[in-house]
């Protein structure tokens, strides 16, 4: 069985990141017995200058992308349909907020030390996109932490202080130096990259090709 190291550059505010991950998951299921994946998540902030209180989603989309209400509605429907295909539920309401996700990334860096990073990441995606939870509320973050079996007292200490601040900033700097400006970006074995919410077939094809290329290199 071939083992692939997959680093996923993403933001929990990015809907295509969860769609891409669910399609990755499907691809790995199809390749069960052939490909094994070691997955880690790397931090990316879509809105690094967002204030802690966040911003109304509709207002944000208008200011950042110039989208009309009709275009926003069409985009949401496209996400809902893509989510259904990927077995993920998107819910939207008129109270949605875009927030600064830096604290989420700090908690994810901590969770990685306890082999709980993917569980926490998926729980954050579900809370934000399916359950309409405001992730800039500390009580909500602690509930999510508890839901994946992590220590809420420890999480509260991290949120109250500066732990994992430098680690997240360092990883973000590395990502910038690699020239990555789009999420999701899937970095495979530190040298191949796929971007966007790729369908599962694209992952299957890429993984088979990478495994074949590396097998040839090892045989030389």
C-alpha positions in Angstrom: 0.0 0.0 0.0 1.3 3.5 -1.0 1.2 6.1 1.8 0.7 9.7 0.7 1.3 12.7 2.9 -1.5 15.2 2.2 -1.4 18.7 3.6 -4.6 20.6 3.2 -4.3 24.4 3.1 -7.7 25.7 4.1 -9.9 28.1 6.1 -12.9 26.9 8.0 -14.7 29.9 6.4 -14.2 28.4 3.0 -17.2 26.2 1.7 -15.2 24.7 -1.1 -12.7 23.4 1.4 -15.2 21.1 3.0 -16.5 20.0 -0.4 -12.9 19.3 -1.6 -12.2 17.3 1.6 -15.4 15.2 1.3 -14.5 14.4 -2.3 -11.0 13.5 -1.1 -12.5 11.2 1.5 -14.6 9.5 -1.2 -11.5 9.0 -3.4 -9.5 7.5 -0.6 -12.5 5.1 0.1 -12.4 4.1 -3.5 -8.7 3.4 -3.3 -8.9 1.5 -0.1 -6.1 -1.0 0.0 -4.1 0.9 -2.6 -3.5 4.3 -1.0 -3.2 5.3 2.6 -3.2 9.0 3.5 -1.6 10.9 6.3 -3.6 14.2 6.5 -2.8 17.4 8.1 -4.4 20.9 7.9 -2.5 24.1 7.3 -3.9 27.5 8.2 -5.1 30.1 5.7 -7.2 33.1 6.5 -9.5 34.3 3.8 -10.1 37.5 5.7 -7.1 38.2 8.0 -8.1 41.7 8.7 -11.6 40.9 9.7 -12.4 42.3 13.2 -13.3 39.9 16.0 -17.1 40.7 15.7 -17.1 39.6 12.1 -19.2 41.0 9.3 -22.6 40.3 7.8 -22.1 37.7 5.0 -24.2 39.6 2.4 -22.5 42.8 3.1 -19.1 41.1 2.9 -19.8 39.5 -0.4 -21.0 42.8 -1.9 -17.9 44.7 -0.7 -15.3 42.0 -1.5 -16.6 40.5 -4.7 -19.2 43.0 -5.9 -21.9 40.3 -5.9 -25.5 41.3 -6.3 -28.1 39.6 -4.1 -29.2 37.5 -7.0 -25.6 36.4 -7.7 -25.2 35.5 -4.0 -28.4 33.5 -4.1 -27.2 31.6 -7.2 -23.8 30.9 -5.5 -25.5 29.6 -2.4 -27.6 27.2 -4.4 -24.6 26.0 -6.3 -22.9 25.3 -2.9 -26.0 23.5 -1.6 -26.0 21.3 -4.7 -22.3 20.6 -4.6 -22.7 19.8 -0.9 -25.4 17.2 -1.6 -23.2 15.5 -4.1 -20.3 15.4 -1.6 -22.6 14.3 1.3 -22.4 17.6 3.2 -25.2 19.8 4.3 -25.1 23.6 3.8 -27.6 25.8 5.5 -27.9 29.5 5.0 -29.9 32.2 6.7 -29.9 36.0 6.6 -27.9 36.2 9.8 -24.7 34.6 8.6 -21.5 36.2 9.6 -18.0 36.0 8.2 -15.5 36.0 11.1 -11.8 36.2 11.8 -10.8 32.5 11.9 -7.4 32.9 13.6 -8.5 31.4 17.0 -9.9 28.4 15.1 -6.5 27.9 13.5 -4.8 28.1 16.9 -7.1 25.4 18.3 -6.5 23.3 15.2 -2.7 23.6 15.8 -3.2 22.4 19.4 -5.5 19.5 18.2 -2.8 18.3 15.9 -0.5 17.6 18.9 -3.3 15.3 20.2 -4.1 13.6 16.8 -7.5 15.2 16.8 -6.9 17.8 14.1 -9.1 16.4 11.4 -11.9 15.6 13.9 -11.9 19.2 15.1 -11.7 20.7 11.6 -14.7 18.7 10.4 -16.6 19.7 13.6 -15.9 23.3 12.9 -17.0 23.0 9.3 -20.3 21.4 10.4 -20.9 24.0 13.1 -20.3 26.9 10.7 -22.0 25.7 7.6 -24.6 23.2 8.7 -25.5 24.2 12.3 -25.2 28.0 11.8 -23.0 28.4 14.8 -21.0 31.7 15.3 -17.4 30.6 15.6 -16.3 33.9 17.1 -18.2 33.1 20.3 -15.9 31.4 22.8 -18.6 29.3 24.4 -19.5 27.9 20.9 -15.8 27.0 20.2 -15.6 25.2 23.6 -18.7 23.2 22.9 -17.2 22.1 19.6 -13.9 21.2 21.3 -15.9 19.1 23.8 -17.8 17.4 21.0 -14.6 15.8 19.7 -13.3 14.8 23.2 -10.8 17.5 23.8 -10.2 19.3 27.1 -12.3 22.5 27.3 -10.3 23.9 30.2 -7.1 23.6 28.1 -8.8 25.1 25.1 -10.0 28.0 27.2 -6.4 28.6 28.4 -5.2 28.7 24.8 -8.0 31.1 23.7 -7.2 33.4 26.6 -3.5 33.5 25.9 -1.1 33.6 23.1 -0.3 29.9 22.7 0.1 28.6 19.1 0.1 32.1 17.8 3.6 31.9 16.5 3.1 28.4 15.2 0.1 29.4 13.1 1.9 32.6 11.8 4.9 30.5 10.9 2.9 28.0 8.9 1.0 30.9 7.2 4.4 32.4 6.2 5.6 29.1 4.8 2.4 28.9 2.7 2.8 32.4 1.4 6.4 31.6 0.4 5.2 28.6 -1.5 3.0 31.0 -3.5 -0.3 29.5 -2.4 -3.1 32.0 -2.7 -6.1 29.8 -3.3 -7.9 27.4 -1.0 -8.4 24.6 -0.7 -4.9 23.5 -1.9 -4.0 19.9 -1.4 -0.2 19.4 -1.2 0.8 15.8 -1.8 4.1 14.5 -0.6 5.3 18.1 -0.4 5.7 18.4 -4.2 2.4 17.9 -6.0 -0.6 20.2 -5.6 -4.3 20.2 -6.5 -6.4 23.3 -6.0 -10.1 23.9 -5.5 -13.1 21.7 -4.7 -12.0 18.9 -7.0 -14.3 15.9 -7.7 -13.4 12.6 -6.3 -12.3 11.3 -9.7 -9.7 14.0 -10.0 -8.2 12.8 -6.7 -8.2 9.2 -7.8 -6.5 10.0 -11.0 -3.9 12.2 -9.3 -3.1 9.7 -6.6 -2.6 6.8 -9.0 -0.4 9.0 -11.2 1.7 10.1 -8.2 2.1 6.6 -6.9 3.2 5.4 -10.4 5.7 8.2 -10.8 7.2 7.6 -7.4 7.4 3.9 -8.0 9.3 4.5 -11.2 11.7 7.0 -9.5 12.4 4.4 -6.7 13.1 1.8 -9.3 15.7 3.8 -11.1 
